[in-house]
Amino acid sequence: MNPTTRLFRRSRAFRLLFYVSMVPLWALIAFISFNSLGGYSEVGDLTLLALIMFFALWAWWYGEDRDRRRAATANRADGNGGPPTIG
């Protein structure tokens, strides 16, 4: 396993530190985006912003749903890591 992945999985403090450190980067991206969208109308700006936010919401939901499905599959499995057996 990748050492960075292992660190992300095991250390909640590292994850929080990483996420907080990304806030200035996202602020920079937002400022650049808003400036670069100057040629669009206000409706176009809001539409694009809404699309970006819906994509972020979908990406978050998909990750959460994937985790739920994996947990449900693991609960149904017979304990050996294989697929569930019938009977």
N, C-alpha and C positions, 0 to 999 in steps of 0.2 A: 504494500500500500504506500502511496505517496506520503512523505513526511508531513507535507502541508495539510493534506486531507486528514491524516491522523490527528494533527494538532487541532484542526477545526472540529473534529468529532468529539474530542476528549475535553477540550477546554472552553467552557462557556465564557470565561473572562476574555480569552483571545478573540472569540467571535464578536463579543460586544465591542471590544477595542477596535477591531477591524471595521465593524459597521459604523462606529462613530467616526473613525478616521476617514471614511468615505463621504461624509456629509459635505466637506468643502469641495470635493470633486463633483458631486451632484449639483451643488450650487453653481459651480463654474459652468457645467454643462447647461444648466437651466438659463443662466445669463446669456451664454453664447446662442442658445437656441432662440430665446426671445428676441435677441437682436437680429439674428439672421432671418427671422420670419417677418421682418419689417415690410416686405413687399406684399404680404398677404393681407387680406381684410381681417377685421376683428373676428368675424364669424369663422374664417379659415383658421386663424390662430387657435380659437377655442375648440374647433373641431379636431385639429391635430393634437392639441393637448389632451382632449378627452380620449382620443384613440391611444395615445401613449399610456394614459392612466389605465384604460381598460386592458391593454396588453399587460401592464404590470400586475393588475389584479388577477388576470387569467393565469399568469406565470406563478403567482403566489398560490392560487387555488389549486393549480395542477400539481405543484409540489406537495401540498398538504394532502390532496386526494391520493396521490401516489403512495405517500407514507401510510395512509389509512388502508389502502388496498393491500400493501405489503404486510402490514400487521395482521389484517384479517386472514390473509393466505397463510401466514406463519402460525396463526392460532388453529387453523384447520389442518395443517400438516401433521404428520404422525411423529414429529420430534426428531427425525433424522435428516431434516433439511430437504427432503424430497417432496413430491407432490402428495396431496392427500389420497389416502386409499379408501376404497369403498368396501364396506362390510366388515 
